[in-house]
């Protein structure tokens, strides 16, 4: 969550920055007022406790001196205890209200993020290996048609089993998915520790990344057990060090995880839902870093480089998109999307979001580090990116690699060893 001091000490600047993320002023004023009310109640509780303790000490001193318990002082002490109890109940309510309001405020955008009001204001900063002439005068099939023709993608059976926005891959289609996962993990194994985390997490874990309370309707929940199905590997990875104090010498921490991810995609209403473009369940390799604020710039650059390397080796045209303030996610301060071009759908498909989260998530999860040179513990800095978002990469590979003359799909040289062949179906 944001530092509440920003609301108390620099409200106007904070409100102006969050306005670019479409946060209305009234929401911030309510949170500020709740924080002030909590602070005032805390002061009242402390003063009442002190007065009550002082009265009790006076009574004890008089009794030990041989005097009778003074009725007036006893009544005063009893009244102070009742006041303290009432104030403590009010304080608990105020604490819950201020915390709930603070949890609903997004992270501040980075000054480097383009200011904008919609997706149209995102800035394409670089286009790589895309040549429009390559696609002129040629027809490219969408991946679902290729998949159905080759018998490797079965939308009808997926719908029969689970409903819409699920995928069922068969034979070489499933084999390609498995190859992509292994490729994504091996490619980053030298720098990141591999974690195999749980796919169901507690509410505290979901809250730490900013998914609760804001995005409850987009998540799958097992209500009998108060567990949530993860929407990304970021969620369990971010809680590896929740409520921990790390040593600066041990930073940065770099982790990766292959997970199955679950999203309800509430509000999609059929938008881009054909084939593998948008699914309720999908497979992904995630990269995550926990570092010091001083390490963050270099670690973000290397994280972006790691995400780009995947697309370079897979020989896919791609572009970098610097997301404007209004299109940033709730928890991020800066995001650069990597989008692969899919000629069959004639769309740029987001395959990775390289995100900087500042201390927003580490503050929610209480992840701090002890500076090597002394001083008070500080909140760590969090970064993450998708190393392999399999559905859209799978789709782009099919649309680029399909050769209608032979009805086969050619695979990139780097992926062929993982698949076991340079093309499929193998004849």
ABEGO torsion letter per residue (X at the ends): XBBAAAAAABAAAAAAAAAAAGBBAAAAAAAAAAAAAAAAAAAAAAAAAAAAAAAAAAAAAAAAAGBBBBAAAAAAAAAAAAAAAAAAAAAAAAAAAAAAAAAABBBBBBAABBBBABAAABBBABBBGBBAAAABGBBBBBAAAAAAAAGABBAAAAAAAAEBGBBBBBEAAAAAAAAAAAAAAAAAAAABBBBBBBABBBAAAAAAAGAOAAAAAABBBBAAAGBBBBABAAAAAAAAABGBBBBAAAOBBBBBBBBBBBBAGBGAGGBGABEAABBABBBBBBBBBBBBAAAAAAAAAAAAAAAAAAAAAAGBBBBBBBBBAAABBAABABBBBBBBBBAAAGBBBBABBBBBAEAAAAAAAGBBBBBAAEEBBBBBBBBBBBABBAAAAAAAAAAAABBAAAGBBBBBAAAAAAAGBABOBBX
